[in-house]
């Protein structure tokens, strides 16, 4: 008895599965335009005049929120953004920046470590200090501001795991 097993259907399974998983990735939240500059906060801090009034889309982890009578400043440690403009906190930091929001933001809603993505316009820089080290912060006037929820950060990342052995998952 000669049994012949064909793997032809399996050749199509991998590309179809890859397309299905890619389709799950959320679209970017802010449109990238011709005016959007691709510069990191560290680069902008070293040459603020070169990038003056440039549009940026930056994201990262909230360090501190400070409220003033007419605006709120959010100090952010920047991280690279994925294709959906979600900050990638496991990557190398790209420098700090200060996002200036016209109006009041409740600091309680943006605790330290919250991940945010900000769209706005560069507006110079400010010298200050991080602990006792001198630091130059690029300033961004916020046009749009988004704080990522845990569910949004998981979206587009399939909860599929492969392995051999015994495991327990608790959520």
ROSEDREN-568968 format. One record per residue (C-alpha): x, y, z; residue in three letters. Coordinates in Angstrom, 2 decimals, always signed. Last residue first. Layout:
<pt u="X" v="Y" w="Z" residuo="ALA"/>
...
***
This chain:
<pt u="-4.71" v="+36.71" w="+33.14" residuo="UNK"/>
<pt u="-3.28" v="+33.36" w="+34.16" residuo="UNK"/>
<pt u="-1.38" v="+31.12" w="+31.79" residuo="UNK"/>
<pt u="-0.06" v="+27.75" w="+32.88" residuo="UNK"/>
<pt u="+2.62" v="+25.82" w="+31.10" residuo="UNK"/>
<pt u="+3.75" v="+22.30" w="+30.38" residuo="UNK"/>
<pt u="+6.27" v="+21.44" w="+27.77" residuo="UNK"/>
<pt u="+7.00" v="+22.27" w="+24.17" residuo="UNK"/>
<pt u="+6.40" v="+25.67" w="+22.76" residuo="UNK"/>
<pt u="+4.34" v="+27.92" w="+20.58" residuo="UNK"/>
<pt u="+2.42" v="+30.95" w="+21.76" residuo="UNK"/>
<pt u="-0.43" v="+32.81" w="+20.14" residuo="UNK"/>
<pt u="-1.91" v="+35.95" w="+21.70" residuo="UNK"/>
<pt u="-1.75" v="+37.84" w="+18.43" residuo="UNK"/>
<pt u="-0.32" v="+41.33" w="+18.65" residuo="UNK"/>
<pt u="-2.60" v="+43.57" w="+16.62" residuo="UNK"/>
<pt u="-4.16" v="+45.03" w="+19.72" residuo="UNK"/>
<pt u="-2.03" v="+44.44" w="+22.83" residuo="UNK"/>
<pt u="-1.06" v="+48.13" w="+23.19" residuo="UNK"/>
<pt u="-4.66" v="+49.13" w="+22.59" residuo="UNK"/>
<pt u="-5.86" v="+46.79" w="+25.36" residuo="UNK"/>
<pt u="-3.28" v="+48.15" w="+27.82" residuo="UNK"/>
<pt u="-4.47" v="+51.70" w="+27.11" residuo="UNK"/>
<pt u="-2.38" v="+54.17" w="+25.15" residuo="UNK"/>
<pt u="-2.54" v="+57.87" w="+25.98" residuo="UNK"/>
<pt u="-3.10" v="+59.97" w="+22.84" residuo="UNK"/>
<pt u="-2.32" v="+63.64" w="+22.20" residuo="UNK"/>
<pt u="-3.03" v="+65.79" w="+19.16" residuo="UNK"/>
<pt u="-1.81" v="+69.29" w="+18.20" residuo="UNK"/>
<pt u="+0.72" v="+69.54" w="+21.03" residuo="UNK"/>
<pt u="+3.30" v="+72.32" w="+20.89" residuo="UNK"/>
<pt u="+6.57" v="+70.37" w="+21.11" residuo="UNK"/>
<pt u="+9.62" v="+71.62" w="+23.02" residuo="UNK"/>
<pt u="+13.05" v="+70.04" w="+22.57" residuo="UNK"/>
<pt u="+14.71" v="+69.48" w="+25.95" residuo="UNK"/>
<pt u="+18.36" v="+70.34" w="+26.57" residuo="UNK"/>
<pt u="+19.92" v="+68.65" w="+29.61" residuo="UNK"/>
<pt u="+22.50" v="+69.63" w="+32.24" residuo="UNK"/>
<pt u="+23.16" v="+66.81" w="+34.71" residuo="UNK"/>
<pt u="+22.20" v="+67.20" w="+38.37" residuo="UNK"/>
<pt u="+19.00" v="+65.17" w="+38.33" residuo="UNK"/>
<pt u="+17.98" v="+65.74" w="+34.74" residuo="UNK"/>
<pt u="+18.60" v="+69.45" w="+34.30" residuo="UNK"/>
<pt u="+17.22" v="+72.37" w="+32.33" residuo="UNK"/>
<pt u="+17.83" v="+73.99" w="+28.98" residuo="UNK"/>
<pt u="+14.75" v="+74.64" w="+26.89" residuo="UNK"/>
<pt u="+14.21" v="+74.07" w="+23.19" residuo="UNK"/>
<pt u="+12.53" v="+75.56" w="+20.17" residuo="UNK"/>
<pt u="+8.94" v="+75.13" w="+19.09" residuo="UNK"/>
<pt u="+8.57" v="+71.79" w="+17.32" residuo="UNK"/>
<pt u="+5.04" v="+71.23" w="+16.07" residuo="UNK"/>
<pt u="+2.67" v="+68.51" w="+17.18" residuo="UNK"/>
<pt u="+1.56" v="+64.90" w="+17.19" residuo="UNK"/>
<pt u="+1.98" v="+63.08" w="+20.48" residuo="UNK"/>
<pt u="+1.93" v="+59.38" w="+21.30" residuo="UNK"/>
<pt u="+1.67" v="+58.31" w="+24.93" residuo="UNK"/>
<pt u="+2.71" v="+55.43" w="+27.18" residuo="UNK"/>
<pt u="+2.02" v="+55.89" w="+30.88" residuo="UNK"/>
<pt u="+5.18" v="+55.35" w="+32.96" residuo="UNK"/>
<pt u="+4.49" v="+58.15" w="+35.40" residuo="UNK"/>
<pt u="+0.75" v="+58.63" w="+35.74" residuo="UNK"/>
<pt u="-1.26" v="+60.41" w="+33.04" residuo="UNK"/>
<pt u="-4.87" v="+60.48" w="+34.32" residuo="UNK"/>
<pt u="-3.71" v="+61.69" w="+37.77" residuo="UNK"/>
<pt u="-1.96" v="+64.61" w="+36.06" residuo="UNK"/>
<pt u="-5.35" v="+66.02" w="+35.02" residuo="UNK"/>
<pt u="-4.63" v="+67.94" w="+31.84" residuo="UNK"/>
<pt u="-5.30" v="+71.68" w="+31.71" residuo="UNK"/>
<pt u="-5.06" v="+73.88" w="+28.65" residuo="UNK"/>
<pt u="-2.71" v="+74.39" w="+25.72" residuo="UNK"/>
<pt u="-0.57" v="+71.21" w="+25.87" residuo="UNK"/>
<pt u="+3.20" v="+71.64" w="+25.78" residuo="UNK"/>
<pt u="+5.06" v="+68.38" w="+25.19" residuo="UNK"/>
<pt u="+8.53" v="+68.39" w="+26.72" residuo="UNK"/>
<pt u="+11.14" v="+66.09" w="+25.22" residuo="UNK"/>
<pt u="+13.50" v="+63.39" w="+26.39" residuo="UNK"/>
<pt u="+15.94" v="+61.30" w="+24.39" residuo="UNK"/>
<pt u="+15.63" v="+58.39" w="+21.99" residuo="UNK"/>
<pt u="+15.34" v="+55.56" w="+24.54" residuo="UNK"/>
<pt u="+16.60" v="+52.13" w="+23.40" residuo="UNK"/>
<pt u="+13.81" v="+49.64" w="+22.75" residuo="UNK"/>
<pt u="+11.70" v="+47.75" w="+25.31" residuo="UNK"/>
<pt u="+9.45" v="+50.81" w="+25.65" residuo="UNK"/>
<pt u="+8.19" v="+50.55" w="+22.03" residuo="UNK"/>
<pt u="+5.85" v="+53.53" w="+21.66" residuo="UNK"/>
<pt u="+2.71" v="+52.85" w="+19.58" residuo="UNK"/>
<pt u="+2.64" v="+54.70" w="+16.26" residuo="UNK"/>
<pt u="+0.72" v="+51.89" w="+14.50" residuo="UNK"/>
<pt u="+3.81" v="+50.98" w="+12.44" residuo="UNK"/>
<pt u="+5.86" v="+50.87" w="+15.66" residuo="UNK"/>
<pt u="+7.19" v="+53.97" w="+17.38" residuo="UNK"/>
<pt u="+10.72" v="+54.39" w="+18.69" residuo="UNK"/>
<pt u="+10.94" v="+55.56" w="+22.30" residuo="UNK"/>
<pt u="+10.86" v="+59.04" w="+23.80" residuo="UNK"/>
<pt u="+11.17" v="+59.82" w="+27.52" residuo="UNK"/>
<pt u="+8.36" v="+62.30" w="+28.06" residuo="UNK"/>
<pt u="+7.95" v="+65.45" w="+30.16" residuo="UNK"/>
<pt u="+4.37" v="+66.65" w="+29.92" residuo="UNK"/>
<pt u="+3.77" v="+70.38" w="+30.28" residuo="UNK"/>
<pt u="+0.28" v="+71.72" w="+30.89" residuo="UNK"/>
<pt u="-0.99" v="+75.15" w="+29.87" residuo="UNK"/>
<pt u="-2.63" v="+78.40" w="+30.97" residuo="UNK"/>
<pt u="-2.19" v="+78.59" w="+34.76" residuo="UNK"/>
<pt u="+0.54" v="+75.92" w="+34.86" residuo="UNK"/>
<pt u="+0.26" v="+72.16" w="+35.29" residuo="UNK"/>
<pt u="+3.25" v="+69.83" w="+35.40" residuo="UNK"/>
<pt u="+3.11" v="+66.18" w="+34.26" residuo="UNK"/>
<pt u="+6.16" v="+63.97" w="+34.81" residuo="UNK"/>
<pt u="+8.04" v="+61.06" w="+33.28" residuo="UNK"/>
<pt u="+5.47" v="+59.92" w="+30.73" residuo="UNK"/>
<pt u="+6.79" v="+57.10" w="+28.55" residuo="UNK"/>
<pt u="+7.19" v="+57.47" w="+24.82" residuo="UNK"/>
<pt u="+5.84" v="+58.87" w="+21.63" residuo="UNK"/>
<pt u="+6.80" v="+61.25" w="+18.88" residuo="UNK"/>
<pt u="+5.03" v="+62.44" w="+15.76" residuo="UNK"/>
<pt u="+6.74" v="+65.59" w="+14.58" residuo="UNK"/>
<pt u="+5.89" v="+68.70" w="+12.56" residuo="UNK"/>
<pt u="+8.78" v="+71.09" w="+11.95" residuo="UNK"/>
<pt u="+8.49" v="+74.62" w="+13.36" residuo="UNK"/>
<pt u="+12.27" v="+74.82" w="+13.90" residuo="UNK"/>
<pt u="+14.09" v="+71.64" w="+12.81" residuo="UNK"/>
<pt u="+17.47" v="+73.17" w="+11.94" residuo="UNK"/>
<pt u="+17.17" v="+75.82" w="+14.67" residuo="UNK"/>
<pt u="+16.74" v="+73.12" w="+17.34" residuo="UNK"/>
<pt u="+20.06" v="+71.45" w="+16.45" residuo="UNK"/>
<pt u="+21.25" v="+69.37" w="+19.43" residuo="UNK"/>
<pt u="+17.78" v="+69.12" w="+21.00" residuo="UNK"/>
<pt u="+16.26" v="+68.04" w="+17.68" residuo="UNK"/>
<pt u="+18.77" v="+65.18" w="+17.39" residuo="UNK"/>
<pt u="+18.02" v="+63.97" w="+20.94" residuo="UNK"/>
<pt u="+14.26" v="+64.28" w="+20.33" residuo="UNK"/>
<pt u="+14.62" v="+62.03" w="+17.28" residuo="UNK"/>
<pt u="+14.14" v="+63.36" w="+13.76" residuo="UNK"/>
<pt u="+11.87" v="+62.28" w="+10.96" residuo="UNK"/>
<pt u="+10.21" v="+65.55" w="+10.04" residuo="UNK"/>
<pt u="+6.50" v="+65.71" w="+9.26" residuo="UNK"/>
<pt u="+5.73" v="+68.51" w="+6.77" residuo="UNK"/>
<pt u="+5.24" v="+66.03" w="+3.91" residuo="UNK"/>
<pt u="+2.53" v="+64.40" w="+5.98" residuo="UNK"/>
<pt u="+2.35" v="+61.42" w="+8.35" residuo="UNK"/>
<pt u="-1.24" v="+60.93" w="+9.42" residuo="UNK"/>
<pt u="-1.87" v="+60.34" w="+13.13" residuo="UNK"/>
<pt u="-3.38" v="+57.17" w="+14.64" residuo="UNK"/>
<pt u="-1.38" v="+54.71" w="+12.54" residuo="UNK"/>
<pt u="-3.47" v="+51.71" w="+11.46" residuo="UNK"/>
<pt u="-4.02" v="+48.83" w="+13.87" residuo="UNK"/>
<pt u="-2.30" v="+45.51" w="+13.17" residuo="UNK"/>
<pt u="-4.88" v="+42.74" w="+12.67" residuo="UNK"/>
<pt u="-4.39" v="+42.67" w="+8.89" residuo="UNK"/>
<pt u="-0.80" v="+41.62" w="+9.47" residuo="UNK"/>
<pt u="-2.02" v="+38.49" w="+11.29" residuo="UNK"/>
<pt u="-4.32" v="+37.52" w="+8.43" residuo="UNK"/>
<pt u="-1.62" v="+38.21" w="+5.86" residuo="UNK"/>
<pt u="+0.86" v="+35.98" w="+7.73" residuo="UNK"/>
<pt u="-1.73" v="+33.19" w="+8.03" residuo="UNK"/>
<pt u="-2.44" v="+33.33" w="+4.29" residuo="UNK"/>
<pt u="+1.29" v="+33.29" w="+3.51" residuo="UNK"/>
<pt u="+1.80" v="+30.26" w="+5.83" residuo="UNK"/>
<pt u="-1.23" v="+28.25" w="+4.67" residuo="UNK"/>
<pt u="-0.51" v="+28.38" w="+0.95" residuo="UNK"/>
<pt u="+2.43" v="+25.98" w="+1.05" residuo="UNK"/>
<pt u="+0.42" v="+23.77" w="+3.43" residuo="UNK"/>
<pt u="-2.10" v="+22.95" w="+0.69" residuo="UNK"/>
<pt u="+0.75" v="+21.64" w="-1.47" residuo="UNK"/>
<pt u="+2.14" v="+19.32" w="+1.20" residuo="UNK"/>
<pt u="+0.90" v="+16.15" w="-0.49" residuo="UNK"/>
<pt u="+0.85" v="+12.83" w="+1.32" residuo="UNK"/>
<pt u="+1.29" v="+9.70" w="-0.78" residuo="UNK"/>
<pt u="+0.30" v="+6.35" w="+0.62" residuo="UNK"/>
<pt u="+1.58" v="+3.21" w="-1.13" residuo="UNK"/>
<pt u="+0.00" v="+0.00" w="+0.00" residuo="UNK"/>
***
